């Protein structure tokens, strides 16, 4: 996989979580009982992608 394709793949994985987060925050029907759930998912996705990136840079 080329660097460009890898970057696109990583961005898409993060954007899936961003989309979920925005849906949860902006959807009027979303139950906001636990508003941190969506944010925590987004934060975890970012950490995972950064970890993957650092692992690739060290190899």
C-alpha positions as a Markdown table, in Angstrom:
| # | Residue | x | y | z |
|---|---|---|---|---|
| 1 | Unk | 0.0 | 0.0 | 0.0 |
| 2 | Unk | 1.4 | 3.4 | -0.9 |
| 3 | Unk | 1.9 | 6.2 | 1.7 |
| 4 | Unk | -0.9 | 8.1 | 0.1 |
| 5 | Unk | -3.3 | 5.1 | 0.3 |
| 6 | Unk | -2.3 | 4.5 | 3.9 |
| 7 | Unk | -2.9 | 8.1 | 4.8 |
| 8 | Unk | -6.3 | 8.0 | 3.1 |
| 9 | Unk | -7.2 | 4.8 | 5.0 |
| 10 | Unk | -6.2 | 6.3 | 8.3 |
| 11 | Unk | -8.1 | 9.5 | 7.7 |
| 12 | Unk | -11.2 | 7.5 | 6.8 |
| 13 | Unk | -11.0 | 5.4 | 10.0 |
| 14 | Unk | -10.8 | 8.6 | 12.0 |
| 15 | Unk | -13.6 | 10.3 | 10.0 |
| 16 | Unk | -15.9 | 7.4 | 10.8 |
| 17 | Unk | -15.5 | 8.2 | 14.4 |
| 18 | Unk | -15.9 | 12.0 | 13.8 |
| 19 | Unk | -19.1 | 11.3 | 11.9 |
| 20 | Unk | -20.4 | 9.2 | 14.8 |
| 21 | Unk | -19.5 | 11.9 | 17.2 |
| 22 | Unk | -21.1 | 14.7 | 15.2 |
| 23 | Unk | -24.2 | 12.5 | 14.7 |
| 24 | Unk | -24.5 | 12.0 | 18.4 |
| 25 | Unk | -23.9 | 15.7 | 19.2 |
| 26 | Unk | -26.2 | 17.1 | 16.6 |
| 27 | Unk | -29.0 | 14.6 | 16.3 |
| 28 | Unk | -32.0 | 16.0 | 18.2 |
| 29 | Unk | -33.2 | 12.5 | 18.9 |
| 30 | Unk | -29.9 | 11.3 | 20.4 |
| 31 | Unk | -30.3 | 10.5 | 24.1 |
| 32 | Unk | -27.6 | 12.6 | 25.8 |
| 33 | Unk | -27.6 | 10.4 | 28.9 |
| 34 | Unk | -23.8 | 9.8 | 28.5 |
| 35 | Unk | -22.5 | 12.6 | 26.3 |
| 36 | Unk | -18.9 | 11.6 | 26.8 |
| 37 | Unk | -19.3 | 8.2 | 25.1 |
| 38 | Unk | -19.0 | 9.7 | 21.6 |
| 39 | Unk | -16.1 | 11.9 | 22.6 |
| 40 | Unk | -14.3 | 8.9 | 24.1 |
| 41 | Unk | -14.8 | 6.9 | 20.9 |
| 42 | Unk | -13.3 | 9.7 | 18.9 |
| 43 | Unk | -10.4 | 10.1 | 21.3 |
| 44 | Unk | -9.6 | 6.4 | 21.2 |
| 45 | Unk | -9.7 | 6.4 | 17.4 |
| 46 | Unk | -7.2 | 9.2 | 17.3 |
| 47 | Unk | -4.9 | 7.5 | 19.8 |
| 48 | Unk | -5.0 | 4.3 | 17.8 |
| 49 | Unk | -4.2 | 6.0 | 14.6 |
| 50 | Unk | -1.3 | 7.9 | 16.2 |
| 51 | Unk | 0.0 | 4.7 | 17.7 |
| 52 | Unk | -0.1 | 3.0 | 14.3 |
| 53 | Unk | 1.7 | 5.9 | 12.7 |
| 54 | Unk | 4.5 | 5.9 | 15.4 |
| 55 | Unk | 4.8 | 2.1 | 14.9 |
| 56 | Unk | 5.2 | 2.5 | 11.2 |
| 57 | Unk | 7.8 | 5.3 | 11.6 |
| 58 | Unk | 10.0 | 3.2 | 13.9 |
| 59 | Unk | 10.1 | 0.3 | 11.4 |
